[in-house]
Amino acid sequence: MRFPIALLPLAMIACDHPSSSGAQASAPASVSAATSSVAASASATTTTPDATRAWRGTYKSGASTLAAPPNGKKTHWSDTQTTAGIGDGALALTVDGATGHVSGTVDGPLGPATIDGVVTDGKLAATLRRKDPSDQGFTGTILGSFAGDHLEGTMNVSIGLANALRTATFTLTPAGPAP
């Protein structure tokens, strides 16, 4: 499997953790769980379980660090001292209640970028990709969870050369049915 250079530091950390042997066998169950969990998570704000719901809000990003695993002592990484990707920005998501599919956009210091992911058991997992992949901007992962009437979580991203890491926290509220 090939990872984009920007995700290499995240892949190094993820590879340090053992994976469960039944991960592939549970994929159909995950899709089923996503459908029911989206309906349950959004029940307070939607009129039907299969409704597609828009979520809007902001994020605040700051500099982050990378901790190499102990067996990666020969790994060398340096953080470029830059203010790129630090600050406040806008985040917009659309959650398809029938499938659990998530799509959206990120603007501001980490954008312009797109979001593609899934909601399963009330949890959001998505990737952040560049609208223009050639701009070497921030890409990474987004994790979140529904808590009552809002969605909150964290984005972990790095720029195309993987020499500046950022962590951002976000809170989104329902914006009504998706257009």
TORMAR-854147 format. One record per atom (N, C-alpha, C): x negated, y negated, z negated. Coordinates in steps of 0.001 Angstrom, whole numbers, padded with zeros to 6 digits, always signed. Atoms other than C-alpha are relative to their C-alpha. Layout:
<nodes>
XYZ/...
</nodes>
This chain:
<nodes>
-000841+001165+000000/+000000+000000+000000/-000890-001232+000000/+000779+001228-000058/-001362-003456+000898/+000722-001089-000762/-000549+001108+000751/-000827-006402-001432/-000503-001294+000613/+000519+001302-000417/-000988-010050-000332/-001071-000428-000995/+001113+000429+000844/-004137-011634-001692/+000513-000703-001245/-000511+000750+001149/-002069-013886-003966/+000526+000913-001096/-000541-000908+000995/-000576-010869-005719/-001047+000959-000538/+001042-000913+000425/-003891-009065-006175/-000235-000026-001507/+000198-000018+001456/-004403-010251-009777/+001169+000675-000723/-001153-000641+000623/-000878-009148-010652/-000023+001502+000230/+000073-001429-000313/-001412-005800-008930/-001053+000678-000873/+001045-000584+000838/-004621-005243-010910/+000538+000273-001400/-000558-000179+001329/-002741-005726-014164/+001030+001115+000015/-001045-001015-000086/+000206-003583-013045/-000579+001400+000150/+000599-001315-000214/-002091-000734-011985/-000573+000583-001288/+000559-000470+001251/-003412-000523-015528/+001033+000738-000855/-001060-000631+000765/-000035+000746-016762/+000476+001264+000713/-000486-001213-000638/+001122+004337-016147/+001432-000187+000461/-001354+000092-000509/+004246+004687-014061/+000749+001266-000334/-000801-001183+000293/+007120+007021-014727/+000124+000855+001243/-000035-000911-001144/+007313+010085-012525/+001365+000043+000647/-001331-000074-000571/+011051+009745-011973/+000440-001294+000650/-000383+001297-000528/+010980+006226-010533/+000685+000112+001349/-000604-000101-001311/+011761+007272-006964/+001321+000735-000044/-001226-000770+000070/+014446+009735-007963/+001154-000835-000522/-001069+000784+000585/+016403+007022-009788/+000439-001167+000882/-000345+001131-000853/+016658+004563-006865/+001494-000087+000289/-001432+000133-000233/+020286+005428-005940/+000749-000404-001265/-000652+000373+001253/+021277+005154-009604/-000217-001480-000291/+000283+001411+000234/+019623+001714-009753/+000935-000884+000801/-000911+000785-000834/+021743+000430-006884/+001390+000005-000621/-001303-000106+000651/+024880+001713-008623/+000033-000828-001274/+000076+000767+001238/+023764+000171-011917/-000005-001490+000297/+000052+001415-000356/+023056-003138-010178/+001392-000525+000280/-001345+000432-000328/+026593-003313-008861/+000827-000208-001254/-000803+000132+001205/+028196-002691-012245/-000554-001053-000943/+000565+000977+000930/+025747-004858-014196/+000205-001423+000470/-000264+001345-000497/+026187-007849-011917/+001424-000383-000346/-001391+000280+000328/+029925-007570-012419/+000135-000308-001484/-000088+000219+001442/+029495-007320-016206/-000673-001307-000396/+000754+001194+000363/+026904-010107-016398/+000713-001268+000419/-000619+001198-000527/+028893-012521-014326/+001488-000075-000329/-001437-000057+000252/+032339-011612-015706/+000543-001284-000611/-000473+001225+000628/+032561-014809-017711/+000137-001141+000995/+000005+001127-000921/+032038-016978-014652/+000557+000330+001369/-000543-000344-001297/+033542-015081-011730/+001443+000447-000134/-001388-000407+000034/+037101-014320-010814/+000174+001459+000377/-000055-001411-000338/+036406-010890-009345/-001380+000603-000173/+001313-000619+000228/+033611-008365-010056/-000916-000048+001211/+000826-000024-001198/+032450-008428-006449/-000314-001391+000537/+000208+001362-000469/+032238-012212-006192/-001480-000308+000151/+001361+000497-000185/+029093-013787-004834/-000085-001320-000739/+000093+001143+000889/+027925-016383-007328/-001307-000770+000223/+001174+000863-000132/+025541-019332-006923/-000446-000453-001391/+000600+000457+001259/+023186-020334-009760/-001000-001101+000332/+000905+001121-000245/+021279-023638-009943/-000641-000425-001310/+000673+000516+001181/+018753-025111-012323/-001391-000475+000306/+001356+000523-000142/+015200-026203-012922/-001007+000934-000658/+001104-000722+000620/+011844-024759-013839/-001059-000995-000424/+001153+000791+000434/+008789-026125-015611/-001201+000919+000070/+001171-000850-000192/+005430-024726-014540/-001235-000616-000629/+001257+000425+000584/+002022-024886-016157/-001108+000965+000368/+001158-000856-000286/-001453-023420-015827/+000121+001291-000794/-000040-001313+000631/-001814-019746-016691/-001395+000603+000031/+001295-000674+000015/-004670-017370-017372/+000157+001446+000439/+000035-001393-000411/-005654-013913-016219/-000866+000767-000984/+000768-000862+000894/-006754-011207-018616/-000308+001291+000749/+000406-001223-000700/-008738-008458-016899/+000010+001168-000975/+000008-001175+000881/-008299-004942-018308/-001424+000362-000391/+001347-000336+000481/-011254-003586-020327/-000816+000807+001016/+000747-000788-000990/-012167-001129-017547/-000279-000798+001272/+000253+000846-001159/-012357-004053-015090/-001114-001000-000260/+001072+000919+000397/-015531-005585-016523/-000796-000546+001184/+000739+000480-001166/-017063-005904-013067/+000854-000931+000858/-000891+000894-000720/-014071-007963-011902/-000380-001439-000314/+000340+001412+000181/-014956-011613-011355/+001117-000839+000592/-001064+000884-000431/-012329-014293-011103/-000244-001356-000626/+000170+001331+000561/-012537-018021-011519/+001233-000826+000314/-001157+000860-000130/-009764-020525-012033/-000456-001341+000558/+000299+001299-000577/-009973-023520-009751/+000706-001064-000834/-000586+001075+000784/-009392-026667-011771/+000790-000911+000938/-000876+000777-000858/-006427-028129-009938/+001325-000223-000703/-001328+000266+000564/-003108-029676-010853/+001106+000483+000937/-001004-000519-000935/-001363-028063-007868/+000896+001013-000707/-000944-000956+000561/+001753-026172-008865/+000405-000257-001435/-000362+000318+001381/+002161-027882-012236/+001078-001084+000006/-001059+000998+000100/+005382-029718-013056/+001384+000608+000023/-001398-000407-000022/+009148-029558-012754/+000478+000150+001433/-000543-000220-001320/+011085-028229-009786/+001395+000589-000072/-001357-000528-000108/+014425-026916-008573/-000023+001456+000453/-000137-001420-000306/+015497-023284-008332/+001479+000262+000265/-001379-000322-000357/+018661-022011-006611/+000073+001458+000416/-000174-001418-000318/+019863-018403-006457/+001434+000292+000392/-001311-000540-000304/+022774-016541-004950/-000052+001480-000330/-000070-001395+000397/+023754-013198-006507/+001249+000613+000621/-001113-000730-000597/+025926-010824-004471/+000510+001002-001038/-000563-000837+001048/+028184-009223-007089/+000255+001436+000435/-000289-001352-000486/+028927-006202-004883/-001260+000852+000120/+001226-000771-000241/+025323-005193-004167/-001108-000277-001000/+001072+000384+000906/+023208-006984-006765/-001145-000712+000703/+001069+000672-000747/+021088-008576-004000/-000075-001474-000394/+000247+001385+000372/+019544-011933-004944/-000815-000666+001102/+000791+000806-000936/+018343-014612-002529/+000012-001425-000522/+000028+001366+000484/+017346-018190-003117/-001178-000798+000493/+001067+000919-000390/+014944-021092-002820/-000651-000633-001227/+000764+000721+001013/+012277-022842-004882/-000545-001258+000662/+000550+001262-000476/+011402-026504-004374/-000818-000618-001120/+000837+000639+001011/+009014-028806-006192/-001437+000485+000106/+001428-000311-000059/+005389-028030-007129/-000322+001437+000415/+000252-001387-000422/+005731-024272-006471/+000595+000304+001368/-000675-000238-001276/+007725-024654-003239/-000709-000685+001143/-001263-000650-000297/+008904-024629-000647/-000193+001512+000152/+000113-001454-000018/+009478-020925-001140/+001397+000623+000001/-001251-000747+000012/+012163-018263-000821/-000070+001087-001061/-000110-001038+001019/+013366-015686-003327/+000796+001158+000580/-000707-001198-000432/+014404-012112-002588/-000142+001030-001111/+000085-000953+001093/+015310-009594-005268/+001301+000714-000271/-001164-000783+000398/+017916-007617-007178/+000292-000227-001476/-000422+000003+001393/+019909-007715-010402/+000404+001425-000347/-000306-001345+000485/+020029-004416-012298/+000137-000064-001512/-000242-000025+001451/+021496-003912-015780/-000153-001378-000637/+000062+001351+000546/+021770-007681-016292/-001367-000644+000057/+001368+000523-000118/+018082-008219-015420/-000292-000349+001458/+000404+000460-001320/+016685-010125-012444/-001453+000372+000248/+001377-000243-000445/+013571-008934-010590/-000071-000440+001458/+000071+000545-001357/+012503-010827-007466/-001421-000406+000345/+001275+000520-000473/+009598-011982-005353/+000199-001422+000506/+000021+001353-000506/+008741-015549-004482/-000987-000001+001156/+000843+000029-001203/+007391-015960-000932/+000060-001380+000629/+000093+001296-000656/+006339-018971+001083/+000986-000107+001151/-000805+000246-001202/+008722-020508+003614/-000923-000010+001205/+001031-000004-001042/+005565-021046+005688/-001200+000763-000544/+001085-000815+000556/+003154-018169+004914/-001401-000546+000279/+001333+000498-000329/+000257-020017+006555/-000445-001152-000897/+000393+001141+000833/+000295-022834+003970/-000793+000393-001251/+000795-000493+001128/-001474-020644+001338/+000520-000491-001346/-000595+000478+001242/+000954-021898-001338/+000277+001125-000982/-000256-000927+001101/+002250-020147-004437/+000962+001121+000385/-000851-001177-000141/+003708-016622-004310/-000110+000799-001292/+000083-000810+001209/+004494-014130-007046/+001292+000691-000346/-001153-000753+000479/+007165-012522-009182/+000886-000857-000890/-000982+000678+000835/+010297-013667-010964/+000730+001072-000805/-000742-000894+000882/+011833-011887-013951/+000933-000840-000854/-000945+000756+000795/+014940-013009-015776/+001102+000887-000536/-001144-000737+000532/+018050-011969-017663/+001162-000955-000229/-001210+000763+000248/+021620-013132-018030/+000225-000053-001500/-000275+000190+001421/+022426-014557-021447/+001242-000883-000105/-001249+000755+000073/+026065-015569-021756/+000304-000694+001304/-000365+000775-001179/+026768-018368-019312/-001201-000543+000761/+001162+000476-000735/+023191-018839-018045/-000962+001154+000312/+001046-000941-000408/+020263-017037-016448/-001321-000664-000338/+001293+000579+000360/+016785-017575-017882/-001106+001008+000281/+001095-000906-000274/+013388-016185-017090/-001313-000703+000245/+001373+000444-000217/+009792-016578-016005/-000450+000329+001421/+000657-000245-001286/+007910-016910-012727/-001502+000058-000265/+001459-000108+000066/+004273-015748-012480/-000503-000022+001431/+000401+000209-001388/+002592-017008-009324/-001479-000376+000097/+001355+000479-000289/-000767-017714-007732/-000020-000538+001421/+000115+000540-001355/-001888-019652-004674/-000644+001035+000913/+000464-000947-001005/-002978-017929-001468/-001414+000506-000200/+001367-000445+000242/-006641-017768-002459/-000152+000687-001350/-000055-000659+001316/-005641-016340-005868/-000993-000594-000997/+000939+000616+000936/-007836-018849-007693/+000656-001044-000898/-000742+000841+000933/-005114-020762-009543/+001306+000715-000331/-001203-000700+000456/-002393-019086-011606/+000926-000971-000701/-001000+000828+000660/+000845-020654-012800/+001082+000893-000596/-001152-000631+000617/+003609-019558-015157/+001063-001073-000141/-001101+000948+000104/+006994-021233-015045/+001177+000655-000702/-001229-000476+000623/+010074-020859-017213/+001164-000736+000654/-001158+000611-000632/+013539-021516-015844/+001275+000350-000745/-001348-000239+000485/+017162-021786-016888/+000950-000428+001109/-000976+000280-001047/+020007-021585-014371/+001402+000131-000571/-001405-000090+000381/+023721-022149-014785/+000819+000251+001258/-000834-000276-001164/+026594-021071-012529/+000330-001283+000741/-000317+001149-000833/+027169-023436-009633/+001291+000248+000760/-001237-000326-000690/+030393-021791-008520/-000223+001101+001012/+000130-001028-001038/+031095-019339-005732/-001017-000437+001047/+000988+000321-001038/+028387-019133-003090/+000711-000527+001234/-000621+000573-001197/+029101-021170+000037/+000119+001010+001115/
</nodes>
